Amino acid sequence: MARTAQQECFGDAFLLAVAGVAGCAVSLRRPDDDSIDWTLSCKLSRRPKIDVQMKTWTGVDGSSDPVRYPLKRKNYDGLILTDVLVPRILVLVIIPQDIGGWMVSSVEQLVLRRCGYWVSLAGQPQSDNETSVTVSVPRANVLTAGALQELMRRINEGGAIWKSQSRTPPHSAR
């Protein structure tokens, strides 16, 4: 299996684990022709949903805040939309360079390394870049079961998840 496919599988497993603990159902979106890999849903009163574009990356040492990630222009264009029925987020799972460091398991625990972060790019400006746009992913936005439940609660109450986060403009890209 190609390393990129391994990274994709690992990122998906991370998202499935967090969603499962949060009590969210997950639906795989195929084909991914609208920059959406997964749809998460929750059994709250209004049945909120979140569309997710998943990315898994080894490109940082774990110290920069925010994480600066070069997102393909196609994905950026799909994630900046504001007039959609289901909010969209980018989930970026950062993993070690060495595949052997991605996971540790024993009879007592399963540890997935390192961390997943989320960001809503809704409302960001259009970009003139042709191939990618470097986006800022705040390290404060750790994707945990509690964070996912809070996002679902906000959507259920009719709030936009992107209006409450800081608006760091995208950086120029390649």
Contacts in CASP RR format, 6 or more apart in sequence:
PFRMAT RR
TARGET T0000
AUTHOR 0000-0000-0000
METHOD contacts of the structure
MODEL  1
MARTAQQECFGDAFLLAVAGVAGCAVSLRRPDDDSIDWTLSCKLSRRPKI
DVQMKTWTGVDGSSDPVRYPLKRKNYDGLILTDVLVPRILVLVIIPQDIG
GWMVSSVEQLVLRRCGYWVSLAGQPQSDNETSVTVSVPRANVLTAGALQE
LMRRINEGGAIWKSQSRTPPHSAR
1 9 0 8 1.000
3 99 0 8 1.000
6 99 0 8 1.000
7 56 0 8 1.000
7 57 0 8 1.000
7 58 0 8 1.000
7 95 0 8 1.000
8 54 0 8 1.000
8 56 0 8 1.000
10 56 0 8 1.000
10 93 0 8 1.000
10 95 0 8 1.000
10 102 0 8 1.000
10 103 0 8 1.000
10 112 0 8 1.000
11 54 0 8 1.000
11 56 0 8 1.000
11 93 0 8 1.000
11 95 0 8 1.000
12 37 0 8 1.000
12 38 0 8 1.000
12 54 0 8 1.000
13 112 0 8 1.000
14 56 0 8 1.000
14 93 0 8 1.000
14 112 0 8 1.000
14 116 0 8 1.000
15 26 0 8 1.000
15 38 0 8 1.000
15 52 0 8 1.000
15 54 0 8 1.000
15 91 0 8 1.000
15 93 0 8 1.000
15 143 0 8 1.000
16 26 0 8 1.000
17 112 0 8 1.000
18 143 0 8 1.000
18 144 0 8 1.000
18 145 0 8 1.000
18 148 0 8 1.000
19 25 0 8 1.000
19 26 0 8 1.000
19 40 0 8 1.000
19 148 0 8 1.000
20 26 0 8 1.000
20 145 0 8 1.000
21 145 0 8 1.000
22 42 0 8 1.000
22 145 0 8 1.000
22 146 0 8 1.000
22 148 0 8 1.000
22 149 0 8 1.000
22 152 0 8 1.000
23 42 0 8 1.000
23 145 0 8 1.000
23 149 0 8 1.000
24 40 0 8 1.000
24 41 0 8 1.000
24 42 0 8 1.000
24 148 0 8 1.000
24 152 0 8 1.000
25 40 0 8 1.000
25 41 0 8 1.000
25 42 0 8 1.000
25 43 0 8 1.000
26 38 0 8 1.000
26 39 0 8 1.000
26 40 0 8 1.000
26 41 0 8 1.000
27 38 0 8 1.000
27 39 0 8 1.000
27 40 0 8 1.000
27 41 0 8 1.000
28 37 0 8 1.000
28 38 0 8 1.000
29 36 0 8 1.000
29 37 0 8 1.000
29 38 0 8 1.000
29 39 0 8 1.000
29 51 0 8 1.000
34 78 0 8 1.000
35 53 0 8 1.000
35 74 0 8 1.000
35 75 0 8 1.000
35 77 0 8 1.000
35 78 0 8 1.000
35 79 0 8 1.000
35 88 0 8 1.000
36 51 0 8 1.000
36 52 0 8 1.000
36 53 0 8 1.000
36 88 0 8 1.000
37 52 0 8 1.000
37 53 0 8 1.000
37 54 0 8 1.000
38 51 0 8 1.000
38 52 0 8 1.000
38 54 0 8 1.000
39 49 0 8 1.000
39 50 0 8 1.000
39 51 0 8 1.000
39 52 0 8 1.000
39 86 0 8 1.000
40 49 0 8 1.000
40 50 0 8 1.000
40 52 0 8 1.000
40 148 0 8 1.000
40 152 0 8 1.000
41 47 0 8 1.000
41 48 0 8 1.000
41 49 0 8 1.000
42 48 0 8 1.000
42 49 0 8 1.000
42 149 0 8 1.000
42 152 0 8 1.000
42 156 0 8 1.000
44 152 0 8 1.000
44 153 0 8 1.000
44 156 0 8 1.000
45 156 0 8 1.000
46 155 0 8 1.000
46 156 0 8 1.000
46 158 0 8 1.000
48 152 0 8 1.000
48 153 0 8 1.000
48 155 0 8 1.000
48 156 0 8 1.000
49 86 0 8 1.000
49 87 0 8 1.000
49 155 0 8 1.000
50 86 0 8 1.000
50 87 0 8 1.000
50 88 0 8 1.000
50 89 0 8 1.000
50 148 0 8 1.000
50 151 0 8 1.000
50 152 0 8 1.000
50 155 0 8 1.000
50 161 0 8 1.000
51 84 0 8 1.000
51 86 0 8 1.000
51 87 0 8 1.000
51 88 0 8 1.000
51 89 0 8 1.000
52 88 0 8 1.000
52 89 0 8 1.000
52 90 0 8 1.000
52 91 0 8 1.000
53 75 0 8 1.000
53 79 0 8 1.000
53 88 0 8 1.000
53 89 0 8 1.000
53 90 0 8 1.000
53 91 0 8 1.000
54 91 0 8 1.000
54 93 0 8 1.000
55 69 0 8 1.000
55 71 0 8 1.000
55 90 0 8 1.000
55 91 0 8 1.000
55 92 0 8 1.000
55 93 0 8 1.000
56 92 0 8 1.000
56 93 0 8 1.000
56 94 0 8 1.000
56 95 0 8 1.000
57 69 0 8 1.000
57 92 0 8 1.000
57 93 0 8 1.000
57 94 0 8 1.000
57 95 0 8 1.000
58 94 0 8 1.000
58 95 0 8 1.000
58 96 0 8 1.000
58 97 0 8 1.000
59 94 0 8 1.000
59 97 0 8 1.000
60 67 0 8 1.000
60 94 0 8 1.000
62 94 0 8 1.000
62 114 0 8 1.000
65 138 0 8 1.000
65 139 0 8 1.000
66 136 0 8 1.000
66 137 0 8 1.000
66 138 0 8 1.000
66 139 0 8 1.000
66 168 0 8 1.000
67 92 0 8 1.000
67 94 0 8 1.000
67 117 0 8 1.000
67 136 0 8 1.000
67 137 0 8 1.000
67 138 0 8 1.000
67 139 0 8 1.000
68 134 0 8 1.000
68 135 0 8 1.000
68 136 0 8 1.000
68 137 0 8 1.000
68 171 0 8 1.000
69 92 0 8 1.000
69 134 0 8 1.000
69 135 0 8 1.000
69 137 0 8 1.000
70 132 0 8 1.000
70 133 0 8 1.000
70 134 0 8 1.000
70 173 0 8 1.000
70 174 0 8 1.000
71 79 0 8 1.000
71 90 0 8 1.000
71 132 0 8 1.000
71 133 0 8 1.000
71 134 0 8 1.000
71 135 0 8 1.000
72 131 0 8 1.000
72 132 0 8 1.000
73 127 0 8 1.000
73 129 0 8 1.000
73 130 0 8 1.000
73 131 0 8 1.000
73 132 0 8 1.000
73 133 0 8 1.000
75 90 0 8 1.000
76 121 0 8 1.000
76 124 0 8 1.000
76 127 0 8 1.000
76 132 0 8 1.000
76 133 0 8 1.000
76 135 0 8 1.000
76 170 0 8 1.000
77 126 0 8 1.000
77 127 0 8 1.000
78 88 0 8 1.000
79 88 0 8 1.000
79 89 0 8 1.000
79 90 0 8 1.000
79 120 0 8 1.000
79 121 0 8 1.000
79 122 0 8 1.000
79 124 0 8 1.000
80 121 0 8 1.000
80 122 0 8 1.000
80 123 0 8 1.000
80 124 0 8 1.000
80 125 0 8 1.000
80 126 0 8 1.000
81 88 0 8 1.000
81 122 0 8 1.000
81 123 0 8 1.000
82 122 0 8 1.000
82 123 0 8 1.000
82 160 0 8 1.000
82 162 0 8 1.000
84 122 0 8 1.000
87 120 0 8 1.000
87 122 0 8 1.000
87 155 0 8 1.000
87 160 0 8 1.000
87 161 0 8 1.000
87 162 0 8 1.000
88 120 0 8 1.000
88 121 0 8 1.000
88 122 0 8 1.000
89 118 0 8 1.000
89 119 0 8 1.000
89 120 0 8 1.000
89 151 0 8 1.000
89 161 0 8 1.000
90 118 0 8 1.000
90 119 0 8 1.000
90 120 0 8 1.000
90 121 0 8 1.000
90 135 0 8 1.000
90 137 0 8 1.000
91 116 0 8 1.000
91 117 0 8 1.000
91 118 0 8 1.000
91 143 0 8 1.000
92 116 0 8 1.000
92 117 0 8 1.000
92 118 0 8 1.000
92 119 0 8 1.000
92 137 0 8 1.000
93 114 0 8 1.000
93 115 0 8 1.000
93 116 0 8 1.000
93 117 0 8 1.000
94 114 0 8 1.000
94 115 0 8 1.000
94 116 0 8 1.000
94 117 0 8 1.000
95 102 0 8 1.000
95 113 0 8 1.000
95 114 0 8 1.000
96 102 0 8 1.000
96 113 0 8 1.000
96 114 0 8 1.000
101 113 0 8 1.000
102 112 0 8 1.000
102 113 0 8 1.000
103 110 0 8 1.000
103 111 0 8 1.000
103 112 0 8 1.000
103 113 0 8 1.000
104 110 0 8 1.000
104 111 0 8 1.000
104 113 0 8 1.000
105 111 0 8 1.000
115 142 0 8 1.000
115 143 0 8 1.000
116 142 0 8 1.000
116 143 0 8 1.000
117 137 0 8 1.000
117 138 0 8 1.000
117 139 0 8 1.000
117 141 0 8 1.000
117 142 0 8 1.000
117 143 0 8 1.000
118 137 0 8 1.000
118 141 0 8 1.000
118 143 0 8 1.000
118 147 0 8 1.000
118 151 0 8 1.000
119 135 0 8 1.000
119 136 0 8 1.000
119 137 0 8 1.000
119 138 0 8 1.000
119 141 0 8 1.000
119 165 0 8 1.000
120 161 0 8 1.000
120 162 0 8 1.000
120 165 0 8 1.000
121 135 0 8 1.000
121 162 0 8 1.000
121 170 0 8 1.000
122 160 0 8 1.000
122 161 0 8 1.000
122 162 0 8 1.000
123 162 0 8 1.000
123 167 0 8 1.000
124 135 0 8 1.000
124 167 0 8 1.000
124 169 0 8 1.000
124 170 0 8 1.000
125 169 0 8 1.000
125 170 0 8 1.000
127 133 0 8 1.000
127 170 0 8 1.000
127 173 0 8 1.000
129 172 0 8 1.000
129 173 0 8 1.000
129 174 0 8 1.000
131 173 0 8 1.000
131 174 0 8 1.000
132 173 0 8 1.000
132 174 0 8 1.000
133 170 0 8 1.000
133 171 0 8 1.000
133 173 0 8 1.000
134 170 0 8 1.000
134 171 0 8 1.000
134 172 0 8 1.000
134 173 0 8 1.000
135 170 0 8 1.000
135 171 0 8 1.000
136 168 0 8 1.000
136 169 0 8 1.000
136 170 0 8 1.000
136 171 0 8 1.000
138 165 0 8 1.000
138 166 0 8 1.000
138 168 0 8 1.000
141 147 0 8 1.000
141 165 0 8 1.000
151 161 0 8 1.000
154 161 0 8 1.000
154 164 0 8 1.000
155 161 0 8 1.000
END
